[in-house]
Structures are given as C-alpha cells and as structure tokens.
C-alpha cells in the first residue's frame, strides 16, 4: 500500500472539445449556439452569439491578416528529416507522411512575405493541425529564415503562434530550436524594426518559452490558452483544479505578459495600428 | 559505502562487500590469490557494465541521489565562492544558486540548478525545479558578469522548470525566453555544463553558451522519458523505450552536434568520487576558458549565434 496518496476527487475531467467537426452546422462549445458554417466563416470563425473564437488554421489567418493574394510563401517544401529515426507506437517518418497527406501542409508553420493594408510585412503563421503545431527543426529553421528575410528587407515581423510546444519526436534538436529562434530575434532586435507576436489558442511549451514571448508587442485572441506548462500537468502537480480563467489571454494580460487582447475581426486593424505607430 | 544503490549496480556492490570481508580476514589466512581473483572480477564486471549502459540506466545514474550537485562542484572546484541571492524583483529562488568564484587563475560567475539530497533539503530546493525568479536571478548574475567582464559557467541539473500556478502567474515561459534572448548576446564567454539531468526548457533556460560540455552519465532532451512515455504511449510503462527513442545521452548529443565535449566521470559514475569528478571537470573548464577569453566579444557573440543557428535537421 502506498504511504502517500493524491486525492483525485478535486480534479474534474477535461471535456472540452478541441477540433472543428465536419458538417454544415457547428455548435459553439461555449454557448451551445448552432451556427451554419457559412455564417461562421463570414464571422471569421467566431460565435455569432457569444464571440467564442474557434480554433482555425494558417490558411484562415493568412486570409484574415494579409491583403488579398499578397502572400508569397517561402520554403514551401521544407519537411522533417526524422533525425533520430524516432519510433513510438508509430514511426515518426510515417506520422509525418500521413500528416502531410491529411492536412496538406509540410510542417507546423508557414512563412512568407505579404502586404497588410499595403505595408510590406514578413509573416509566420503556425498551424495546430500539424502534430499539434509542434516545433521541431523545420519550424525553427523557417522562423529563423523568416527573421533573416525581415532583417534583409527591413520588414516588420509578425508571428502568429498556435502550438503545443516543442516536438518530442526530434528530441534535443527540437529543444535547440528555442535557442536558435531566440538568438535570431535578439539579432533582429538590434535593427529597430517591430516584431509583433500574436498568441492564439493554444500557445504553450517551447513556443511560448521562445519567440512567442519575445515580441515588442504581444497581441492575444480572447480566451486563448497561453502558458508554459499545460494545464493538465499543472493539475497533476498541485493535485487541485485550476482557477477559472487560468492561463487564458485575459489572465496573461492581468499578469503583465500580454499587451492587447484583440478579437479576431479587429486583429488586422490592431496590428496595422501598432505598426504605423512604431514604424 | 554508498547509501543508494541502483539495481544494475548490485552485483558489483555485492562483490565489493565480499572483497572487503575477505580483506579483513586476510591477516590470519593466506588468501591473497583469492582476493586477487575477485578484484580482477570486479574490475572486469565494472568495465563491461559501465561500457554498455542502456540509455535508461544512464538516466538513472544522472539522477543518482549521491551524485555531486552544483554546490558540490562549486566547493570542490573554486575558492572564495560568494553566493549572491535574488532576482531584485520578487525573491530568491533556491532551485538556482550562483555567485562569484575563483577557479584557479580565473575569476568567474558561476550559476547552476541545485537539487537537495534528502526530503527536507529537496523541499527547500524545490527538487531543483526553478520558478521564474530563478531564471531571472541567473540572468541578473550573467549581466553582472558582463559588466565586470567575467566569464560565466552554468551547471545544468534539473528535472524541469516548475509547473505550478505561481510559476505561470509570474511568467515561466517569458523568463526562459528572455534568458535565451539575452544569453545569445552576452558579451562574455559562457560555458555550459550538463552535470545531471537536462530536462527541456527548464535546463535550456541557463543553457545557451559558447561551449556545451556534458558529463558522461547525464541526459539532456526536450522531455523526460517518463513524460514522453505517458504522452506518446499513453502509459508510464514505456520509459525505457522512450529513453532509447529520444537519444538523450552524452554520446548521442555529441553525435547530434548539440554538445561539444563529453567530460569523463570516475569509474562507476560521478557519485563514486566527488573530488575526482570535480577535478576532471575543473581541468576541462580551464582548457575551455583559456581559449574563450582570447576571443573578442563581437566575434564571440557572432560565433555563438551561428552555433545555435546550425542546429536542426530538415529536408528541402
């Protein structure tokens, strides 16, 4: 018999739905409103009744933030080399192949240049669909090259994060991407060109512990989960349920780690206003 | 005799005990030959065992409760150590220690994670798991080093940054990110040594430097084998497989070109002989310092950035 026992009574099961199901209608996970997909799309995937922000991908964000068809993508074909020959219940190489086929992306970030209300910008946009938006060698390299492009062409840098953290299947290589991207940004910071970090649901782990927290200005979407450790891990560590709103954007703003909370429909204007005041 | 014995160390410990017993009687009896035989056997056993450790066994050695910790190395390697406290903002984190020290001819700033050896000291040290103020204290000391042109040595030994409510409230992620940002442009040499456990961002938070050294029986990766097992296999029972898959030992990291140099440990691991372990590390540090202090600050920073810029493998 164990001497010490952790009470499980005060931990509630996590029942929140995480992904957008298929079909014509969507149910808002927050207020249960049934919304037609078309209507949801027009409302930038936010609930027409309560304003809940649905989780969306890089395609949608690029459309929301950049001027129409202005995005010129860089390093489109870069993909993971599976440097550790990693295998858990499945081979990592196989996982990569399947994910590429399933979601139509080559890794968890897309990078490129484009125009935001006619301002030339460099944009990186993560995508949670690709292995939880996890950061491995590809994400690190693409973010680094994007930063270099922004330096070279004197472009404001915008990175929209949506990530569960570093990618386990690349071991220490993934961890080193935190150091790699942060040191690139330190160099970029010398140039006096703005870097805006946009934090969306969720931004946790290694992504938060590197570029997502190093912006000149931090903009978060309402209600986004932002943190270092995931809520499940914290719950297990302290053996208690977490306070309401813990690690949400509004909490981060109160604690002083986010500057602005911007609803999705104002996101482009908010970025534009910040850029015009800084540039 | 060691207080804590790992499973795979048992045959050796048993033989050594027998040897000790025989030596006691050897005054009366002529059993010199027998003793010689057992001594040979012990040596052989040790050589084969420690040469072919599995990755999981190395993880266990890295966590050995008798292993030297940061303050042990500091006291063995340096003189005139003056511990400095606090991040000048919130409080003094006990899971990260640091201060000024003299390493033979070098005046250095030394910072590292600090674990405890028993329950009481582990609670005091929070099991070597820092809160944000720990990283901010480390950064404050590194800035101090920069101001007075002193090289920095950091010692890594942590099961991870603390995953608690207060840690999140005070910005654990921001603290680590800020350290990476600032360490990448610090104008004095930084030598990083992994002396035990190197768990993810909590380790890397003081781990960006010009030279990355790693003791022979350590692990360094993006996640611990246990957590990796629980996430990818959805069970805690696959830690051995996870350790193999993560390729997290010193030889692995040398091959991945993430670590520059492996520091050998005394036979059987650093816990067998703290003094010897510290002496080996001290020599290595002096060699590295003698090289690094010759490099101009701008060049140092540029080379450091390039070093980390090259890390990662991908296909285009």
Interface residues (C-beta under 8 A of the other chain):
Chain A: X75 X77 X78 X79 X80 X81 X83 X84 X86 X87 X88 X89 X136 X137 X138 X140 X141 X144 X166 X167 X168 X170 X171 X172 X173 X174 X175 X176 X177 X178 X179 X180 X182 X183 X184 X185 X186 X187 X189 X205 X206 X208 X209 X210 X211 X212 X213 X214 X227 X228 X229 X233 X234 X237 X238 X242 X243 X246 X247 X255 X256 X257
Chain B: X161 X163 X164 X165 X167 X168 X169 X170 X171 X172 X173 X174 X176 X177 X178 X180 X181 X182 X184 X185 X200 X201 X204 X205 X207 X208 X220 X221 X222 X223 X228 X231 X232 X233 X238 X241 X242 X245 X246 X247 X248 X252 X253 X256 X258 X304 X305 X308 X309 X311 X312 X313 X314 X315 X316
